[in-house]
Amino acid sequence: MGLHQLIYMSKLATEDSVLNSIHSHAVRNNTARTMTGMLLFAQGRFLQVLEGERKDVQHTFEKIKEDRRHDHVTLIADRPIVERSFSHWNMGFKALSENEAKANAELMAFFSQPLEESELDSDTAIHLLLAYA
Ligand SMILES: Cc1cc2nc3c(=O)[nH]c(=O)nc-3n(C[C@H](O)[C@H](O)[C@H](O)COP(=O)(O)O)c2cc1C
C-alpha cells in the first residue's frame, strides 16, 4: 500500500465548456479516494498529476484513459513516491488563456512537443504543474 504518482499529457477532444464539469467530478471522486493532484489545461492540452494509493491512482487512470473528451493520452511518469508534492489539493485546476500560456516560454516549449512516442520530461512537468497549483 505505497504512495504512487502518475503524470500524463493529453489533447482535448471536445469543447472547452466541459472543463469545469471534468474538474468538479474529479474533485468529488478524488476526495472520496484521498487522491491529490493538479490538472493544468493550456493550448488545447491537459497535463495532469495524480497522487495517492497505487491502486486508486491506477483505477482512476484506467477511467481517465477511456474518457472520450480527450485523446492522445501519453504517460510521463508512473512511479512510487515517498511524499506527495500536491498534498493541498484533491485536484487543483487551472485553465490558461492563450495570453497566459504565451507568457511562459517553458510551458509553450513543453506543450508544443509531439505527444506520440515522445519522451516528455517528468521534472519539467512537475515544475509547470507546481507553478500553477
Ligand atoms: C483530462 C481529464 C482529467 C480527469 N481527471 C479525473 C480525476 O482526477 N479523477 C476522476 O475521478 N476522474 C477524472 N476524470 C474523469 C474520468 O475520466 C471519468 O469520467 C470519471 O472518473 C468517471 O467517474 P464515475 O465513475 O464516478 O462516473 C478526468 C477526465 C478528463 C478528460
The ligand as an SDF file (V2000), in Angstrom:
LIG
                    3D

 31 33  0  0  0  0  0  0  0  0999 V2000
   -8.4750   15.4640  -18.5380 C   0  0  0  0  0  0  0  0  0  0  0  0
   -9.3350   14.6540  -17.6090 C   0  0  0  0  0  0  0  0  0  0  0  0
   -8.9870   14.5470  -16.2580 C   0  0  0  0  0  0  0  0  0  0  0  0
   -9.7530   13.7940  -15.3840 C   0  0  0  0  0  0  0  0  0  0  0  0
   -9.3670   13.6750  -14.0720 N   0  0  0  0  0  0  0  0  0  0  0  0
  -10.0800   12.8950  -13.2400 C   0  0  0  0  0  0  0  0  0  0  0  0
   -9.6560   12.7090  -11.8940 C   0  0  0  0  0  0  0  0  0  0  0  0
   -8.6540   13.2470  -11.4330 O   0  0  0  0  0  0  0  0  0  0  0  0
  -10.4260   11.9150  -11.0990 N   0  0  0  0  0  0  0  0  0  0  0  0
  -11.5490   11.2980  -11.5480 C   0  0  0  0  0  0  0  0  0  0  0  0
  -12.1940   10.5740  -10.7890 O   0  0  0  0  0  0  0  0  0  0  0  0
  -11.9740   11.4640  -12.8130 N   0  0  0  0  0  0  0  0  0  0  0  0
  -11.2590   12.2420  -13.6730 C   0  0  0  0  0  0  0  0  0  0  0  0
  -11.6960   12.4180  -14.9580 N   0  0  0  0  0  0  0  0  0  0  0  0
  -12.9940   11.8270  -15.3540 C   0  0  0  0  0  0  0  0  0  0  0  0
  -12.8770   10.3680  -15.6660 C   0  0  0  0  0  0  0  0  0  0  0  0
  -12.3980   10.2180  -16.9880 O   0  0  0  0  0  0  0  0  0  0  0  0
  -14.2600    9.6910  -15.5570 C   0  0  0  0  0  0  0  0  0  0  0  0
  -15.1890   10.3940  -16.3330 O   0  0  0  0  0  0  0  0  0  0  0  0
  -14.7610    9.6920  -14.1500 C   0  0  0  0  0  0  0  0  0  0  0  0
  -13.7650    9.2560  -13.2540 O   0  0  0  0  0  0  0  0  0  0  0  0
  -15.9580    8.7390  -14.0420 C   0  0  0  0  0  0  0  0  0  0  0  0
  -16.4290    8.8240  -12.7300 O   0  0  0  0  0  0  0  0  0  0  0  0
  -17.6440    7.9420  -12.2370 P   0  0  0  0  0  0  0  0  0  0  0  0
  -17.1240    6.5300  -12.2340 O   0  0  0  0  0  0  0  0  0  0  0  0
  -17.9230    8.4960  -10.8670 O   0  0  0  0  0  0  0  0  0  0  0  0
  -18.7580    8.1940  -13.2030 O   0  0  0  0  0  0  0  0  0  0  0  0
  -10.9250   13.1630  -15.8620 C   0  0  0  0  0  0  0  0  0  0  0  0
  -11.2800   13.2750  -17.2120 C   0  0  0  0  0  0  0  0  0  0  0  0
  -10.5010   14.0130  -18.0800 C   0  0  0  0  0  0  0  0  0  0  0  0
  -10.9000   14.1370  -19.5320 C   0  0  0  0  0  0  0  0  0  0  0  0
  1  2  1  0
  2  3  1  0
  2 30  2  0
  3  4  2  0
  4  5  1  0
  4 28  1  0
  5  6  2  0
  6  7  1  0
  6 13  1  0
  7  8  2  0
  7  9  1  0
  9 10  1  0
 10 11  2  0
 10 12  1  0
 12 13  2  0
 13 14  1  0
 14 15  1  0
 14 28  1  0
 15 16  1  0
 16 17  1  0
 16 18  1  0
 18 19  1  0
 18 20  1  0
 20 21  1  0
 20 22  1  0
 22 23  1  0
 23 24  1  0
 24 25  2  0
 24 26  1  0
 24 27  1  0
 28 29  2  0
 29 30  1  0
 30 31  1  0
M  END
$$$$
